[in-house]
């Protein structure tokens, strides 16, 4: 399973990248706004800065919702850097735009996926990635991991090449469960990635080793 970080924060991207396990980055308009990135030039500059830190796929989301505007916006985003993947919302015009991008050699990430039906449509349109929002599904009283399992089963039976990118990750256990359910990629906040490091017995064990090392 590939590891992406889900943030627009350059310091956090650098910290995750320095771990040596980072394969890419996802952003969305909320995450970009949080970093105070405003205006077309600043947005493009910020994506460029991310691409300079991480040599992997970087999702950049379109802000429009009609086919023509999404295509125009996506072409500009894709021109920023070869690693940019155009993120497109799961709506009717979004599916049309994904098909257009697929036919024109631009890679896509279909975002805001909450059902297997939506994932099938995006895969049929040729999306490079589909992003089911695990945490938000759990928040609404459904089972996000179960959707990953169902999508893995369907994609394998149908031979879809689209990668399952588990998103809206809330904690380290979500990452483990996504790996178990067969996600191709997990995009996570830095805290959830660092959460994988933690175990109290590791801390206790290391403290004892360091204490005993003084006697060596
Ligand atoms: C996915 O690409 C989204 O940016 C993200 O995972 C959404 O997560 P949230 O539910 O924590 O906002």
py3Dmol code that shows the C-alpha trace and the ligand (Angstrom):
import py3Dmol

protein = """\
ATOM      1  CA  UNK A   1       0.000   0.000   0.000  1.00  0.00           C
ATOM      2  CA  UNK A   2       1.305   3.435  -0.961  1.00  0.00           C
ATOM      3  CA  UNK A   3       1.363   6.239   1.618  1.00  0.00           C
ATOM      4  CA  UNK A   4       0.198   9.734   0.664  1.00  0.00           C
ATOM      5  CA  UNK A   5      -0.055  12.659   3.063  1.00  0.00           C
ATOM      6  CA  UNK A   6      -3.360  14.542   3.087  1.00  0.00           C
ATOM      7  CA  UNK A   7      -2.402  18.187   3.660  1.00  0.00           C
ATOM      8  CA  UNK A   8      -1.348  21.409   2.002  1.00  0.00           C
ATOM      9  CA  UNK A   9       1.091  22.226   4.808  1.00  0.00           C
ATOM     10  CA  UNK A  10       4.649  22.325   3.454  1.00  0.00           C
ATOM     11  CA  UNK A  11       6.318  21.715   6.845  1.00  0.00           C
ATOM     12  CA  UNK A  12       4.210  18.581   7.430  1.00  0.00           C
ATOM     13  CA  UNK A  13       4.872  17.381   3.881  1.00  0.00           C
ATOM     14  CA  UNK A  14       8.630  17.823   4.489  1.00  0.00           C
ATOM     15  CA  UNK A  15       8.433  15.982   7.834  1.00  0.00           C
ATOM     16  CA  UNK A  16       6.597  13.024   6.271  1.00  0.00           C
ATOM     17  CA  UNK A  17       8.925  13.028   3.274  1.00  0.00           C
ATOM     18  CA  UNK A  18      11.976  12.850   5.536  1.00  0.00           C
ATOM     19  CA  UNK A  19      10.632   9.585   6.985  1.00  0.00           C
ATOM     20  CA  UNK A  20      11.403   8.104   3.563  1.00  0.00           C
ATOM     21  CA  UNK A  21       8.065   6.323   3.211  1.00  0.00           C
ATOM     22  CA  UNK A  22       6.031   8.986   1.403  1.00  0.00           C
ATOM     23  CA  UNK A  23       4.684   8.215  -2.078  1.00  0.00           C
ATOM     24  CA  UNK A  24       2.536  11.275  -2.784  1.00  0.00           C
ATOM     25  CA  UNK A  25       0.297  14.087  -1.552  1.00  0.00           C
ATOM     26  CA  UNK A  26      -3.420  14.859  -1.701  1.00  0.00           C
ATOM     27  CA  UNK A  27      -4.890  18.309  -1.182  1.00  0.00           C
ATOM     28  CA  UNK A  28      -8.400  19.703  -1.367  1.00  0.00           C
ATOM     29  CA  UNK A  29      -9.815  23.265  -1.361  1.00  0.00           C
ATOM     30  CA  UNK A  30     -10.342  23.172   2.428  1.00  0.00           C
ATOM     31  CA  UNK A  31      -6.733  22.109   3.067  1.00  0.00           C
ATOM     32  CA  UNK A  32      -5.362  24.738   0.643  1.00  0.00           C
ATOM     33  CA  UNK A  33      -7.509  27.502   2.177  1.00  0.00           C
ATOM     34  CA  UNK A  34      -6.187  26.489   5.619  1.00  0.00           C
ATOM     35  CA  UNK A  35      -2.667  27.349   4.386  1.00  0.00           C
ATOM     36  CA  UNK A  36      -3.852  30.808   3.258  1.00  0.00           C
ATOM     37  CA  UNK A  37      -3.245  30.028  -0.431  1.00  0.00           C
ATOM     38  CA  UNK A  38      -5.364  32.449  -2.480  1.00  0.00           C
ATOM     39  CA  UNK A  39      -5.554  33.275  -6.200  1.00  0.00           C
ATOM     40  CA  UNK A  40      -4.575  31.298  -9.307  1.00  0.00           C
ATOM     41  CA  UNK A  41      -0.871  32.251  -9.275  1.00  0.00           C
ATOM     42  CA  UNK A  42      -0.404  31.488  -5.557  1.00  0.00           C
ATOM     43  CA  UNK A  43      -2.231  28.165  -5.927  1.00  0.00           C
ATOM     44  CA  UNK A  44      -0.007  27.114  -8.860  1.00  0.00           C
ATOM     45  CA  UNK A  45       3.085  28.224  -6.911  1.00  0.00           C
ATOM     46  CA  UNK A  46       2.009  26.165  -3.880  1.00  0.00           C
ATOM     47  CA  UNK A  47       1.516  23.017  -5.986  1.00  0.00           C
ATOM     48  CA  UNK A  48       4.951  23.606  -7.529  1.00  0.00           C
ATOM     49  CA  UNK A  49       6.480  23.845  -4.037  1.00  0.00           C
ATOM     50  CA  UNK A  50       4.819  20.534  -3.054  1.00  0.00           C
ATOM     51  CA  UNK A  51       6.121  18.864  -6.237  1.00  0.00           C
ATOM     52  CA  UNK A  52       9.643  20.008  -5.346  1.00  0.00           C
ATOM     53  CA  UNK A  53       9.428  18.278  -1.933  1.00  0.00           C
ATOM     54  CA  UNK A  54       7.814  14.988  -3.000  1.00  0.00           C
ATOM     55  CA  UNK A  55       8.615  12.991  -6.126  1.00  0.00           C
ATOM     56  CA  UNK A  56       5.240  11.251  -6.406  1.00  0.00           C
ATOM     57  CA  UNK A  57       1.654  11.869  -7.434  1.00  0.00           C
ATOM     58  CA  UNK A  58       0.234  15.183  -6.163  1.00  0.00           C
ATOM     59  CA  UNK A  59      -3.550  15.621  -6.317  1.00  0.00           C
ATOM     60  CA  UNK A  60      -4.726  19.148  -7.197  1.00  0.00           C
ATOM     61  CA  UNK A  61      -8.487  19.694  -7.154  1.00  0.00           C
ATOM     62  CA  UNK A  62     -10.531  21.631  -9.721  1.00  0.00           C
ATOM     63  CA  UNK A  63     -12.729  24.341  -8.226  1.00  0.00           C
ATOM     64  CA  UNK A  64     -15.405  24.435 -10.937  1.00  0.00           C
ATOM     65  CA  UNK A  65     -18.331  22.042 -11.361  1.00  0.00           C
ATOM     66  CA  UNK A  66     -19.284  22.219 -15.060  1.00  0.00           C
ATOM     67  CA  UNK A  67     -17.606  20.096 -17.746  1.00  0.00           C
ATOM     68  CA  UNK A  68     -16.020  22.873 -19.849  1.00  0.00           C
ATOM     69  CA  UNK A  69     -14.579  24.772 -16.874  1.00  0.00           C
ATOM     70  CA  UNK A  70     -13.287  21.571 -15.227  1.00  0.00           C
ATOM     71  CA  UNK A  71     -11.471  20.629 -18.441  1.00  0.00           C
ATOM     72  CA  UNK A  72      -9.909  24.103 -18.785  1.00  0.00           C
ATOM     73  CA  UNK A  73      -8.890  24.151 -15.112  1.00  0.00           C
ATOM     74  CA  UNK A  74      -7.574  20.581 -15.204  1.00  0.00           C
ATOM     75  CA  UNK A  75      -5.417  21.305 -18.264  1.00  0.00           C
ATOM     76  CA  UNK A  76      -3.807  24.249 -16.413  1.00  0.00           C
ATOM     77  CA  UNK A  77      -3.255  22.175 -13.245  1.00  0.00           C
ATOM     78  CA  UNK A  78      -1.717  19.300 -15.217  1.00  0.00           C
ATOM     79  CA  UNK A  79       0.646  21.752 -16.937  1.00  0.00           C
ATOM     80  CA  UNK A  80       2.149  22.818 -13.573  1.00  0.00           C
ATOM     81  CA  UNK A  81       4.167  19.591 -13.181  1.00  0.00           C
ATOM     82  CA  UNK A  82       4.121  16.052 -14.679  1.00  0.00           C
ATOM     83  CA  UNK A  83       3.326  14.602 -11.222  1.00  0.00           C
ATOM     84  CA  UNK A  84       0.066  16.540 -10.869  1.00  0.00           C
ATOM     85  CA  UNK A  85      -3.073  14.379 -10.796  1.00  0.00           C
ATOM     86  CA  UNK A  86      -6.280  16.348 -11.424  1.00  0.00           C
ATOM     87  CA  UNK A  87      -8.802  15.817  -8.646  1.00  0.00           C
ATOM     88  CA  UNK A  88     -12.398  15.880  -9.871  1.00  0.00           C
ATOM     89  CA  UNK A  89     -15.612  15.645  -7.795  1.00  0.00           C
ATOM     90  CA  UNK A  90     -18.009  12.704  -8.201  1.00  0.00           C
ATOM     91  CA  UNK A  91     -20.767  14.483 -10.119  1.00  0.00           C
ATOM     92  CA  UNK A  92     -22.218  13.946 -13.614  1.00  0.00           C
ATOM     93  CA  UNK A  93     -19.994  16.575 -15.270  1.00  0.00           C
ATOM     94  CA  UNK A  94     -17.083  15.251 -13.216  1.00  0.00           C
ATOM     95  CA  UNK A  95     -17.462  11.799 -14.820  1.00  0.00           C
ATOM     96  CA  UNK A  96     -17.576  13.413 -18.278  1.00  0.00           C
ATOM     97  CA  UNK A  97     -14.455  15.416 -17.420  1.00  0.00           C
ATOM     98  CA  UNK A  98     -12.623  12.309 -16.114  1.00  0.00           C
ATOM     99  CA  UNK A  99     -13.384  10.535 -19.419  1.00  0.00           C
ATOM    100  CA  UNK A 100     -12.073  13.563 -21.341  1.00  0.00           C
ATOM    101  CA  UNK A 101      -8.894  13.702 -19.220  1.00  0.00           C
ATOM    102  CA  UNK A 102      -8.395   9.925 -19.647  1.00  0.00           C
ATOM    103  CA  UNK A 103      -8.717  10.220 -23.436  1.00  0.00           C
ATOM    104  CA  UNK A 104      -6.240  13.115 -23.421  1.00  0.00           C
ATOM    105  CA  UNK A 105      -3.549  11.526 -21.240  1.00  0.00           C
ATOM    106  CA  UNK A 106      -4.240  13.517 -18.042  1.00  0.00           C
ATOM    107  CA  UNK A 107      -4.371  11.471 -14.834  1.00  0.00           C
ATOM    108  CA  UNK A 108      -7.276  11.944 -12.404  1.00  0.00           C
ATOM    109  CA  UNK A 109      -8.403  11.305  -8.849  1.00  0.00           C
ATOM    110  CA  UNK A 110     -12.184  11.086  -8.452  1.00  0.00           C
ATOM    111  CA  UNK A 111     -12.989  12.548  -5.039  1.00  0.00           C
ATOM    112  CA  UNK A 112     -15.992  12.456  -2.680  1.00  0.00           C
ATOM    113  CA  UNK A 113     -16.714   8.743  -3.229  1.00  0.00           C
ATOM    114  CA  UNK A 114     -19.197   7.304  -0.725  1.00  0.00           C
ATOM    115  CA  UNK A 115     -20.585   4.232  -2.521  1.00  0.00           C
ATOM    116  CA  UNK A 116     -19.481   1.296  -4.683  1.00  0.00           C
ATOM    117  CA  UNK A 117     -21.720   2.559  -7.496  1.00  0.00           C
ATOM    118  CA  UNK A 118     -19.876   5.873  -7.620  1.00  0.00           C
ATOM    119  CA  UNK A 119     -16.538   4.022  -7.627  1.00  0.00           C
ATOM    120  CA  UNK A 120     -17.650   1.808 -10.559  1.00  0.00           C
ATOM    121  CA  UNK A 121     -18.645   4.875 -12.630  1.00  0.00           C
ATOM    122  CA  UNK A 122     -15.335   6.627 -11.953  1.00  0.00           C
ATOM    123  CA  UNK A 123     -13.360   3.467 -12.815  1.00  0.00           C
ATOM    124  CA  UNK A 124     -15.353   3.039 -16.061  1.00  0.00           C
ATOM    125  CA  UNK A 125     -14.488   6.654 -16.980  1.00  0.00           C
ATOM    126  CA  UNK A 126     -10.817   5.721 -16.524  1.00  0.00           C
ATOM    127  CA  UNK A 127      -9.953   7.530 -13.269  1.00  0.00           C
ATOM    128  CA  UNK A 128      -6.380   6.844 -12.123  1.00  0.00           C
ATOM    129  CA  UNK A 129      -7.553   6.926  -8.503  1.00  0.00           C
ATOM    130  CA  UNK A 130     -10.897   6.869  -6.683  1.00  0.00           C
ATOM    131  CA  UNK A 131     -11.072   8.369  -3.200  1.00  0.00           C
ATOM    132  CA  UNK A 132     -13.591   6.804  -0.802  1.00  0.00           C
ATOM    133  CA  UNK A 133     -13.919   9.011   2.330  1.00  0.00           C
ATOM    134  CA  UNK A 134     -13.591   6.468   5.155  1.00  0.00           C
ATOM    135  CA  UNK A 135     -13.777   8.823   8.156  1.00  0.00           C
ATOM    136  CA  UNK A 136     -16.796  10.740   6.885  1.00  0.00           C
ATOM    137  CA  UNK A 137     -18.623   7.441   6.212  1.00  0.00           C
ATOM    138  CA  UNK A 138     -17.874   6.283   9.776  1.00  0.00           C
ATOM    139  CA  UNK A 139     -19.037   9.690  11.088  1.00  0.00           C
ATOM    140  CA  UNK A 140     -22.404   9.168   9.392  1.00  0.00           C
ATOM    141  CA  UNK A 141     -22.936   5.807  11.108  1.00  0.00           C
ATOM    142  CA  UNK A 142     -21.851   3.547   8.186  1.00  0.00           C
ATOM    143  CA  UNK A 143     -18.704   1.432   7.824  1.00  0.00           C
ATOM    144  CA  UNK A 144     -15.996   3.065   5.710  1.00  0.00           C
ATOM    145  CA  UNK A 145     -13.646   0.072   5.755  1.00  0.00           C
ATOM    146  CA  UNK A 146     -16.459  -2.176   4.505  1.00  0.00           C
ATOM    147  CA  UNK A 147     -16.686   0.059   1.411  1.00  0.00           C
ATOM    148  CA  UNK A 148     -12.950  -0.450   0.755  1.00  0.00           C
ATOM    149  CA  UNK A 149     -13.454  -4.235   0.989  1.00  0.00           C
ATOM    150  CA  UNK A 150     -16.421  -4.102  -1.429  1.00  0.00           C
ATOM    151  CA  UNK A 151     -14.533  -1.911  -3.890  1.00  0.00           C
ATOM    152  CA  UNK A 152     -11.462  -4.220  -3.774  1.00  0.00           C
ATOM    153  CA  UNK A 153     -13.692  -7.208  -4.561  1.00  0.00           C
ATOM    154  CA  UNK A 154     -15.465  -5.459  -7.451  1.00  0.00           C
ATOM    155  CA  UNK A 155     -12.274  -3.960  -8.938  1.00  0.00           C
ATOM    156  CA  UNK A 156     -10.539  -7.364  -8.842  1.00  0.00           C
ATOM    157  CA  UNK A 157     -13.501  -9.214 -10.397  1.00  0.00           C
ATOM    158  CA  UNK A 158     -13.879  -6.571 -13.117  1.00  0.00           C
ATOM    159  CA  UNK A 159     -10.163  -6.076 -13.710  1.00  0.00           C
ATOM    160  CA  UNK A 160     -10.342  -2.294 -13.199  1.00  0.00           C
ATOM    161  CA  UNK A 161      -6.897  -0.658 -13.231  1.00  0.00           C
ATOM    162  CA  UNK A 162      -8.120   2.331 -11.145  1.00  0.00           C
ATOM    163  CA  UNK A 163      -6.352   2.497  -7.772  1.00  0.00           C
ATOM    164  CA  UNK A 164      -8.360   2.605  -4.545  1.00  0.00           C
ATOM    165  CA  UNK A 165      -7.107   5.630  -2.590  1.00  0.00           C
ATOM    166  CA  UNK A 166      -8.537   5.485   0.936  1.00  0.00           C
ATOM    167  CA  UNK A 167      -9.132   9.060   2.146  1.00  0.00           C
ATOM    168  CA  UNK A 168     -10.569  10.900   5.152  1.00  0.00           C
ATOM    169  CA  UNK A 169      -8.364   8.872   7.480  1.00  0.00           C
ATOM    170  CA  UNK A 170      -8.772   9.703  11.166  1.00  0.00           C
ATOM    171  CA  UNK A 171      -6.257   7.494  12.984  1.00  0.00           C
ATOM    172  CA  UNK A 172      -3.567   4.810  12.749  1.00  0.00           C
ATOM    173  CA  UNK A 173      -6.104   1.973  13.056  1.00  0.00           C
ATOM    174  CA  UNK A 174      -7.836   3.234   9.896  1.00  0.00           C
ATOM    175  CA  UNK A 175      -4.501   2.862   8.043  1.00  0.00           C
ATOM    176  CA  UNK A 176      -4.039  -0.720   9.280  1.00  0.00           C
ATOM    177  CA  UNK A 177      -7.634  -1.633   8.368  1.00  0.00           C
ATOM    178  CA  UNK A 178      -7.236  -0.069   4.893  1.00  0.00           C
ATOM    179  CA  UNK A 179      -4.090  -2.154   4.306  1.00  0.00           C
ATOM    180  CA  UNK A 180      -6.002  -5.274   5.424  1.00  0.00           C
ATOM    181  CA  UNK A 181      -8.974  -4.456   3.158  1.00  0.00           C
ATOM    182  CA  UNK A 182      -6.733  -4.075   0.100  1.00  0.00           C
ATOM    183  CA  UNK A 183      -6.538  -0.320  -0.501  1.00  0.00           C
ATOM    184  CA  UNK A 184      -3.839   0.544  -3.048  1.00  0.00           C
ATOM    185  CA  UNK A 185      -3.114   3.884  -1.384  1.00  0.00           C
ATOM    186  CA  UNK A 186      -3.939   5.492   1.935  1.00  0.00           C
ATOM    187  CA  UNK A 187      -3.836   9.294   2.229  1.00  0.00           C
ATOM    188  CA  UNK A 188      -3.412  10.336   5.831  1.00  0.00           C
ATOM    189  CA  UNK A 189      -2.867  13.326   8.088  1.00  0.00           C
ATOM    190  CA  UNK A 190       0.676  13.397   9.537  1.00  0.00           C
ATOM    191  CA  UNK A 191      -0.615  12.509  13.044  1.00  0.00           C
ATOM    192  CA  UNK A 192      -2.162   9.262  11.790  1.00  0.00           C
ATOM    193  CA  UNK A 193       1.082   8.254  10.048  1.00  0.00           C
ATOM    194  CA  UNK A 194       3.103   9.013  13.189  1.00  0.00           C
ATOM    195  CA  UNK A 195       0.482   7.123  15.221  1.00  0.00           C
ATOM    196  CA  UNK A 196       1.691   3.923  13.544  1.00  0.00           C
ATOM    197  CA  UNK A 197       4.998   4.321  15.423  1.00  0.00           C
ATOM    198  CA  UNK A 198       3.422   4.151  18.843  1.00  0.00           C
ATOM    199  CA  UNK A 199       3.283   1.212  21.215  1.00  0.00           C
ATOM    200  CA  UNK A 200       3.757   1.505  25.009  1.00  0.00           C
ATOM    201  CA  UNK A 201       5.770  -1.743  25.144  1.00  0.00           C
ATOM    202  CA  UNK A 202       8.238  -0.258  22.624  1.00  0.00           C
ATOM    203  CA  UNK A 203       8.771   2.756  24.924  1.00  0.00           C
ATOM    204  CA  UNK A 204       9.127   0.559  28.033  1.00  0.00           C
ATOM    205  CA  UNK A 205      11.437  -1.867  26.204  1.00  0.00           C
ATOM    206  CA  UNK A 206      13.687   0.900  24.885  1.00  0.00           C
ATOM    207  CA  UNK A 207      13.919   2.615  28.291  1.00  0.00           C
ATOM    208  CA  UNK A 208      15.078  -0.707  29.813  1.00  0.00           C
ATOM    209  CA  UNK A 209      17.615  -1.326  27.010  1.00  0.00           C
ATOM    210  CA  UNK A 210      19.053   2.183  27.448  1.00  0.00           C
ATOM    211  CA  UNK A 211      19.270   1.688  31.216  1.00  0.00           C
ATOM    212  CA  UNK A 212      21.021  -1.677  30.789  1.00  0.00           C
ATOM    213  CA  UNK A 213      23.315  -0.201  28.133  1.00  0.00           C
ATOM    214  CA  UNK A 214      24.924   1.903  30.849  1.00  0.00           C
ATOM    215  CA  UNK A 215      26.151  -1.356  32.447  1.00  0.00           C
ATOM    216  CA  UNK A 216      27.803  -2.556  29.238  1.00  0.00           C
TER     217      UNK A 216
END
"""
ligand_1 = """\
12
LIG
C -9.122 13.332 0.280
O -8.378 13.451 -0.654
C -9.579 14.438 1.134
O -8.679 15.518 0.957
C -9.557 14.149 2.600
O -9.060 12.873 2.879
C -10.824 14.506 3.302
O -10.660 14.206 4.655
P -11.565 14.834 5.808
O -12.821 14.041 5.892
O -10.726 14.663 7.038
O -11.796 16.277 5.454
"""
view = py3Dmol.view(width=600, height=400)
view.addModel(protein, "pdb")
view.setStyle({"model": 0}, {"cartoon": {"style": "trace"}})
view.addModel(ligand_1, "xyz")
view.setStyle({"model": 1}, {"stick": {}})
view.zoomTo()
view.show()
